Amino acid sequence: MRRIATSLLALAGAAVLGGCDLGPDFSDACIIGPCYSSGGGGDGDFIIGFPSGRVDRSNTTPDGGYLGRVAVGDTFTLHLVHGPGPARPESDTVWVRRWAVTDGAVADIAGRPGGGGLFTARAPGRVQVSADGLAAQLWACQGQGCARVSEIVVTR
């Protein structure tokens, strides 16, 4: 896990210099760069990996986030990250033991090697994701932009 975190930090450092692309394992997510500076990190935990192209930016939710829109059958992998803080100077990915969604009929999320969670959309509806009981913020990041996803909407 520490090896992954070190790799993420090195790649995230590149994000500050002009762009980042962590590839398919992390859904092109930027960890420290734009997500950290735009509120996606800091003192606390956050979940990364929602597909950036599936964020509906046409309206904000009451809490200021966006809806993430996926179709039945869509899958993607999420990761929990501890943001840096006073007692923890670096970000670190976390090996999650228990991923959960708010409605198992709409979607499920299964643990993956390395502690990530494979999200699978099953039926139309709305869900939120948690990791080890934490309702951490979900982020979609690509290039130099990040968006907080308040709720995932599954459609046909």
Secondary structure as a PSIPRED ss2 file (coil, helix, strand):
# PSIPRED VFORMAT (PSIPRED V4.0)

   1 M C   1.000  0.000  0.000
   2 R H   0.000  1.000  0.000
   3 R H   0.000  1.000  0.000
   4 I H   0.000  1.000  0.000
   5 A H   0.000  1.000  0.000
   6 T H   0.000  1.000  0.000
   7 S H   0.000  1.000  0.000
   8 L H   0.000  1.000  0.000
   9 L H   0.000  1.000  0.000
  10 A H   0.000  1.000  0.000
  11 L H   0.000  1.000  0.000
  12 A H   0.000  1.000  0.000
  13 G H   0.000  1.000  0.000
  14 A H   0.000  1.000  0.000
  15 A H   0.000  1.000  0.000
  16 V H   0.000  1.000  0.000
  17 L C   1.000  0.000  0.000
  18 G C   1.000  0.000  0.000
  19 G C   1.000  0.000  0.000
  20 C C   1.000  0.000  0.000
  21 D C   1.000  0.000  0.000
  22 L C   1.000  0.000  0.000
  23 G C   1.000  0.000  0.000
  24 P H   0.000  1.000  0.000
  25 D H   0.000  1.000  0.000
  26 F H   0.000  1.000  0.000
  27 S C   1.000  0.000  0.000
  28 D C   1.000  0.000  0.000
  29 A C   1.000  0.000  0.000
  30 C C   1.000  0.000  0.000
  31 I C   1.000  0.000  0.000
  32 I C   1.000  0.000  0.000
  33 G H   0.000  1.000  0.000
  34 P H   0.000  1.000  0.000
  35 C H   0.000  1.000  0.000
  36 Y H   0.000  1.000  0.000
  37 S H   0.000  1.000  0.000
  38 S H   0.000  1.000  0.000
  39 G H   0.000  1.000  0.000
  40 G H   0.000  1.000  0.000
  41 G C   1.000  0.000  0.000
  42 G C   1.000  0.000  0.000
  43 D C   1.000  0.000  0.000
  44 G C   1.000  0.000  0.000
  45 D E   0.000  0.000  1.000
  46 F E   0.000  0.000  1.000
  47 I E   0.000  0.000  1.000
  48 I E   0.000  0.000  1.000
  49 G C   1.000  0.000  0.000
  50 F C   1.000  0.000  0.000
  51 P C   1.000  0.000  0.000
  52 S H   0.000  1.000  0.000
  53 G H   0.000  1.000  0.000
  54 R H   0.000  1.000  0.000
  55 V E   0.000  0.000  1.000
  56 D E   0.000  0.000  1.000
  57 R C   1.000  0.000  0.000
  58 S C   1.000  0.000  0.000
  59 N C   1.000  0.000  0.000
  60 T C   1.000  0.000  0.000
  61 T C   1.000  0.000  0.000
  62 P C   1.000  0.000  0.000
  63 D C   1.000  0.000  0.000
  64 G C   1.000  0.000  0.000
  65 G C   1.000  0.000  0.000
  66 Y E   0.000  0.000  1.000
  67 L E   0.000  0.000  1.000
  68 G E   0.000  0.000  1.000
  69 R E   0.000  0.000  1.000
  70 V E   0.000  0.000  1.000
  71 A E   0.000  0.000  1.000
  72 V C   1.000  0.000  0.000
  73 G C   1.000  0.000  0.000
  74 D C   1.000  0.000  0.000
  75 T E   0.000  0.000  1.000
  76 F E   0.000  0.000  1.000
  77 T E   0.000  0.000  1.000
  78 L E   0.000  0.000  1.000
  79 H E   0.000  0.000  1.000
  80 L E   0.000  0.000  1.000
  81 V E   0.000  0.000  1.000
  82 H E   0.000  0.000  1.000
  83 G C   1.000  0.000  0.000
  84 P C   1.000  0.000  0.000
  85 G E   0.000  0.000  1.000
  86 P C   1.000  0.000  0.000
  87 A C   1.000  0.000  0.000
  88 R E   0.000  0.000  1.000
  89 P C   1.000  0.000  0.000
  90 E C   1.000  0.000  0.000
  91 S C   1.000  0.000  0.000
  92 D E   0.000  0.000  1.000
  93 T E   0.000  0.000  1.000
  94 V E   0.000  0.000  1.000
  95 W C   1.000  0.000  0.000
  96 V C   1.000  0.000  0.000
  97 R C   1.000  0.000  0.000
  98 R C   1.000  0.000  0.000
  99 W E   0.000  0.000  1.000
 100 A E   0.000  0.000  1.000
 101 V E   0.000  0.000  1.000
 102 T C   1.000  0.000  0.000
 103 D C   1.000  0.000  0.000
 104 G C   1.000  0.000  0.000
 105 A C   1.000  0.000  0.000
 106 V C   1.000  0.000  0.000
 107 A E   0.000  0.000  1.000
 108 D E   0.000  0.000  1.000
 109 I E   0.000  0.000  1.000
 110 A E   0.000  0.000  1.000
 111 G E   0.000  0.000  1.000
 112 R C   1.000  0.000  0.000
 113 P H   0.000  1.000  0.000
 114 G H   0.000  1.000  0.000
 115 G H   0.000  1.000  0.000
 116 G C   1.000  0.000  0.000
 117 G E   0.000  0.000  1.000
 118 L E   0.000  0.000  1.000
 119 F E   0.000  0.000  1.000
 120 T E   0.000  0.000  1.000
 121 A E   0.000  0.000  1.000
 122 R C   1.000  0.000  0.000
 123 A C   1.000  0.000  0.000
 124 P C   1.000  0.000  0.000
 125 G E   0.000  0.000  1.000
 126 R E   0.000  0.000  1.000
 127 V E   0.000  0.000  1.000
 128 Q C   1.000  0.000  0.000
 129 V E   0.000  0.000  1.000
 130 S E   0.000  0.000  1.000
 131 A E   0.000  0.000  1.000
 132 D C   1.000  0.000  0.000
 133 G C   1.000  0.000  0.000
 134 L E   0.000  0.000  1.000
 135 A C   1.000  0.000  0.000
 136 A C   1.000  0.000  0.000
 137 Q E   0.000  0.000  1.000
 138 L E   0.000  0.000  1.000
 139 W E   0.000  0.000  1.000
 140 A E   0.000  0.000  1.000
 141 C E   0.000  0.000  1.000
 142 Q E   0.000  0.000  1.000
 143 G C   1.000  0.000  0.000
 144 Q C   1.000  0.000  0.000
 145 G E   0.000  0.000  1.000
 146 C E   0.000  0.000  1.000
 147 A E   0.000  0.000  1.000
 148 R E   0.000  0.000  1.000
 149 V E   0.000  0.000  1.000
 150 S E   0.000  0.000  1.000
 151 E E   0.000  0.000  1.000
 152 I E   0.000  0.000  1.000
 153 V E   0.000  0.000  1.000
 154 V E   0.000  0.000  1.000
 155 T E   0.000  0.000  1.000
 156 R C   1.000  0.000  0.000
